[in-house]
Amino acid sequence: MPELPEVEVVRRGLARWVAQRTVEDAEVLHPRAVRRHVAGGEDFAHRLKGQRIGEPMRRGKYLWLPLDTTHTSVLAHLGMSGQLLVQPHDAQDEKHLRVRIRFADDLGTELRFVDQRTFGGLSLHENTPDGLPDVIAHIARDPLDPLFDDAAFHTALRAKRTTLKRALLDQSLISGVGNIYADEALWRAKLHYERPTATLTRPRTAELLGHVRDVMNAALAVGGTSFDALYVNVNGESGYFDRSLDAYGREGLPCRRCGTPMRRRPWMNRSSYYCPRCQRPPRVTA
């Protein structure tokens, strides 16, 4: 699943190539691509026509396109394989093209939503007074948000009475962190994924947040993490942070810090990667 850096890379591309353009028409080519828009594909396309797209926005892993003349936004769920691509009008249709949005200008490009597995989708939603689509109003700010409250996060973290990785993936506490960047930040902080949150001191929480921010900014600098052709920016280019991963996917390889073979353990239908020497298991449980 794309995490904050991958979604932010897409948002920046949309800001460059789609913002302030007016929709001429939209075409829904697969009903599942708009299944979260309960009124259906025809309504989705009709309501988009003639609307001008504002500055693309993001909170955590969630991306949306505000419509300037209404109090609504197009919320994009990328899912496991969703892509928002800006393509020339005459470019061959992708095999898994689901939605096409054309613009009323002479720039010669259109926005395409491509989704091989159809787990993602586009939908229209009313905005809250803060400008968020109402269905994601409960999502916490992400650690790269200037308004993220470190002190409030520490208090909520200790009160949650859970384990560290569960807390990092809890989008109501902190948004944008997924399995990959949680493992990376925990490795950098020398913290085990099962460490109880109640044992963290304020300085330790601040250190962990610093590592979360550092790893996400490092990933952003190289376009995010792409393990296959499904994770691309709006121009179809892959990110390169997978070459810099210190923990995720490195089972059996030497820890870059101490040389101990990295381990992988099943965790909540996923995997956790860690160094058994640098990241000692906790003596107490949550």
Phi, psi and omega per residue, in radians:
M1 nan 2.367 3.079
P2 -1.124 2.456 3.121
E3 -1.928 -2.978 -3.018
L4 -0.889 -0.884 -3.094
P5 -1.039 -0.724 -3.123
E6 -1.157 -0.714 3.138
V7 -1.203 -0.652 3.111
E8 -1.149 -0.650 3.071
V9 -1.041 -0.763 3.103
V10 -1.129 -0.754 -3.136
R11 -1.029 -0.759 -3.135
R12 -1.108 -0.659 3.096
G13 -1.151 -0.711 3.106
L14 -1.158 -0.637 3.114
A15 -1.079 -0.586 -3.122
R16 -1.398 -0.679 -2.946
W17 -1.887 -0.225 -3.021
V18 -2.169 -0.545 -3.071
A19 -0.993 2.487 3.100
Q20 1.192 0.277 3.048
R21 -1.741 2.562 -3.115
T22 -1.718 2.336 -3.112
V23 -1.311 2.184 3.042
E24 -1.466 -0.826 3.050
D25 -2.841 2.843 3.106
A26 -2.281 2.584 -3.111
E27 -2.294 2.092 3.097
V28 -1.669 2.049 -3.039
L29 -1.751 -0.188 3.113
H30 -2.581 2.162 -3.047
P31 -1.084 -0.526 -3.132
R32 -1.142 -0.400 -3.128
A33 -1.199 -0.314 3.116
V34 -2.191 0.453 -3.071
R35 -1.112 -0.438 3.107
R36 -1.398 -0.178 3.007
H37 -1.600 1.688 -2.897
V38 -1.101 -0.386 -3.135
A39 -1.367 -0.167 3.053
G40 1.708 3.024 -3.037
G41 -1.137 -0.719 -3.130
E42 -1.109 -0.737 3.113
D43 -1.136 -0.721 3.117
F44 -1.008 -0.870 -3.119
A45 -1.141 -0.727 -3.124
H46 -1.099 -0.746 -3.085
R47 -1.278 -0.391 3.093
L48 -1.380 -0.537 -3.038
K49 -1.021 2.238 3.109
G50 1.475 -0.067 -3.121
Q51 -1.493 2.492 3.066
R52 -1.693 2.305 -3.105
I53 -1.472 2.262 3.107
G54 -1.495 -2.825 -3.124
E55 -1.233 2.112 3.118
P56 -1.003 2.476 -3.062
M57 -2.167 2.804 3.122
R58 -2.607 2.472 2.906
R59 -2.346 2.041 -3.070
G60 1.053 -2.159 -3.130
K61 -1.601 0.040 -3.022
Y62 -1.746 2.336 -3.065
L63 -2.188 2.386 3.088
W64 -2.556 2.724 3.126
L65 -1.970 1.852 3.092
P66 -1.181 2.530 3.061
L67 -1.785 2.094 -2.927
D68 -1.040 -0.636 -3.003
T69 -1.660 0.086 3.114
T70 -2.343 3.049 3.040
H71 -1.777 0.726 -3.138
T72 -2.219 2.887 3.110
S73 -2.499 2.675 2.985
V74 -1.586 1.958 3.120
L75 -1.589 2.273 -3.128
A76 -1.877 2.107 2.990
H77 -1.765 1.931 -3.120
L78 -1.366 -0.409 3.129
G79 1.026 -2.535 -3.097
M80 -1.531 -0.367 -3.029
S81 -2.494 0.202 -3.101
G82 -1.257 2.453 3.117
Q83 -2.343 2.393 2.972
L84 -1.885 1.948 -3.031
L85 -2.049 2.384 2.998
V86 -1.720 2.020 -3.020
Q87 -2.222 2.638 3.002
P88 -1.078 2.632 3.140
H89 -0.946 -0.660 -3.030
D90 -1.591 0.098 3.092
A91 -1.195 2.482 3.138
Q92 -1.047 2.437 3.121
D93 -1.105 2.402 3.053
E94 -1.187 2.643 -3.112
K95 -1.012 -0.621 -3.061
H96 -1.944 0.606 3.079
L97 -1.155 2.220 -3.067
R98 -1.981 -0.657 -3.133
V99 -2.454 2.411 3.092
R100 -2.131 2.313 3.086
I101 -2.142 2.069 3.118
R102 -1.768 2.679 -3.067
F103 -2.037 2.647 -3.097
A104 -1.566 1.091 3.090
D105 -2.652 -3.114 -3.073
D106 -1.890 0.451 -3.132
L107 -1.315 -0.320 3.041
G108 1.390 0.247 3.126
T109 -2.211 2.767 3.117
E110 -2.362 2.828 3.111
L111 -1.752 2.264 -3.129
R112 -2.137 2.379 2.998
F113 -1.806 2.034 -3.097
V114 -2.020 2.324 -3.086
D115 -2.653 1.841 -3.081
Q116 -1.113 -0.760 -3.015
R117 -1.707 -0.080 3.120
T118 0.936 0.593 3.018
F119 -1.523 -0.373 -3.136
G120 -1.589 -2.909 3.114
G121 2.902 2.994 3.099
L122 -2.067 2.571 3.116
S123 -2.730 2.659 3.106
L124 -1.735 2.385 -3.123
H125 -2.482 2.645 3.019
E126 -1.200 2.580 3.114
N127 -1.601 2.608 2.977
T128 -1.375 2.963 3.065
P129 -1.000 -0.419 3.105
D130 -1.461 -0.037 3.105
G131 1.556 0.169 3.090
L132 -1.639 2.519 2.941
P133 -0.954 2.363 -2.984
D134 -1.032 -0.482 -3.090
V135 -1.291 -0.192 3.107
I136 -2.062 0.337 -3.110
A137 -1.097 -0.393 -3.104
H138 -1.465 -0.126 -3.070
I139 -1.296 2.321 -3.131
A140 -1.244 2.813 3.019
R141 -1.138 2.734 3.141
D142 -1.706 2.852 -3.024
P143 -1.164 -0.258 3.082
L144 -1.610 -0.069 3.094
D145 -1.280 2.226 3.132
P146 -1.016 -0.403 -3.116
L147 -1.645 0.093 3.083
F148 -1.089 2.298 -3.060
D149 -1.747 1.783 -3.099
D150 -1.088 -0.734 -3.106
A151 -1.144 -0.741 3.123
A152 -1.146 -0.634 3.099
F153 -1.102 -0.762 3.131
H154 -1.048 -0.783 3.135
T155 -1.084 -0.788 -3.142
A156 -1.166 -0.625 -3.141
L157 -1.086 -0.844 -3.125
R158 -1.177 -0.609 -3.123
A159 -1.294 -0.345 -3.052
K160 -1.187 -0.495 3.132
R161 0.959 0.960 3.117
T162 -2.375 -2.816 3.098
T163 -1.867 2.837 -2.944
L164 -1.040 -0.846 -3.069
K165 -1.191 -0.658 3.055
R166 -1.022 -0.720 -3.135
A167 -1.164 -0.723 -3.134
L168 -1.135 -0.501 3.130
L169 -1.602 -0.006 3.123
D170 -1.437 1.842 -3.025
Q171 -1.232 -0.164 3.044
S172 -1.504 -0.207 3.067
L173 -1.722 -0.825 -3.115
I174 -2.683 2.260 -3.049
S175 -1.797 2.772 3.029
G176 1.678 -0.307 -3.115
V177 -1.577 2.206 3.075
G178 -2.067 -2.878 -3.016
N179 -1.061 -0.738 -3.076
I180 -1.139 -0.948 -3.032
Y181 -1.313 -0.400 3.005
A182 -1.127 -0.838 3.116
D183 -1.069 -0.712 -3.133
E184 -1.129 -0.802 -3.118
A185 -1.169 -0.694 3.137
L186 -1.159 -0.653 3.078
W187 -1.100 -0.791 -3.139
R188 -1.102 -0.622 -3.117
A189 -1.479 -0.069 -3.094
K190 1.018 0.760 -3.130
L191 -2.084 2.378 3.100
H192 -1.346 2.537 -3.068
Y193 -1.146 -0.369 3.136
E194 -1.688 0.171 3.097
R195 -1.077 2.243 3.119
P196 -1.122 2.374 -3.117
T197 -1.140 -0.497 -3.103
A198 -1.180 -0.236 -3.111
T199 -1.590 -0.067 -3.085
L200 -1.431 2.278 3.024
T201 -1.444 2.913 3.120
R202 -1.048 -0.787 3.089
P203 -1.072 -0.631 -3.139
R204 -1.197 -0.669 3.077
T205 -1.123 -0.747 3.129
A206 -1.078 -0.690 3.114
E207 -1.125 -0.766 3.125
L208 -1.077 -0.790 3.112
L209 -1.060 -0.649 3.100
G210 -1.082 -0.712 3.116
H211 -1.213 -0.657 3.078
V212 -1.026 -0.823 -3.127
R213 -1.145 -0.725 -3.106
D214 -1.098 -0.789 -3.077
V215 -1.211 -0.620 3.117
M216 -1.217 -0.710 3.100
N217 -1.160 -0.633 3.086
A218 -1.123 -0.716 3.113
A219 -1.165 -0.704 3.116
L220 -1.043 -0.656 -3.075
A221 -1.106 -0.397 -3.125
V222 -2.064 0.338 3.021
G223 1.509 0.245 3.113
G224 1.557 -2.947 -3.113
T225 -1.910 2.148 3.107
S226 -2.167 2.033 3.069
F227 -1.664 -0.293 3.094
D228 -2.717 -3.066 -3.043
A229 -1.247 -0.048 -3.114
L230 -1.394 -0.323 -3.106
Y231 -1.862 1.705 -3.061
V232 -2.432 2.855 3.045
N233 -1.505 -3.023 -3.033
V234 -1.183 -0.267 3.086
N235 -1.724 0.137 3.095
G236 1.444 0.245 -3.100
E237 -1.656 2.471 -3.133
S238 -1.499 2.718 3.018
G239 -1.530 2.942 -3.013
Y240 -2.176 0.222 -3.073
F241 -1.222 -0.305 3.112
D242 -1.034 -0.392 3.124
R243 -1.352 -0.235 -3.078
S244 -1.946 0.114 -3.098
L245 -1.158 2.356 3.139
D246 -1.698 -0.410 -3.064
A247 -2.203 -1.000 -2.993
Y248 -1.042 2.256 3.081
G249 1.355 0.146 -3.023
R250 -1.867 0.530 3.132
E251 -0.964 2.267 3.108
G252 1.462 -0.261 3.116
L253 -1.486 2.689 -3.092
P254 -1.193 2.406 3.030
C255 -0.996 2.328 -3.104
R256 -1.202 -0.191 -3.105
R257 -1.763 -0.775 -3.036
C258 -2.153 -0.170 3.108
G259 1.549 -0.130 3.120
T260 -1.199 2.417 3.118
P261 -1.014 2.315 3.115
M262 -1.240 2.636 -3.141
R263 -2.070 2.728 3.035
R264 -2.179 2.369 3.083
R265 -2.276 2.437 3.042
P266 -1.042 2.453 -3.089
W267 -2.698 1.940 3.076
M268 0.873 0.891 -3.120
N269 1.119 0.311 3.084
R270 -2.302 -2.715 3.069
S271 -2.359 2.593 2.990
S272 -2.043 2.303 3.126
Y273 -1.943 2.338 -3.077
Y274 -2.772 2.893 3.046
C275 -1.735 2.122 -3.089
P276 -1.172 -0.308 3.123
R277 -1.627 -0.808 -3.116
C278 -1.312 -0.509 -3.067
Q279 -2.073 1.354 -3.074
R280 -1.132 2.406 3.056
P281 -1.071 2.607 -3.126
P282 -1.229 2.666 3.091
R283 -1.496 -0.331 3.113
V284 -2.121 2.766 3.137
T285 -1.907 2.793 -3.126
A286 -1.269 nan nan
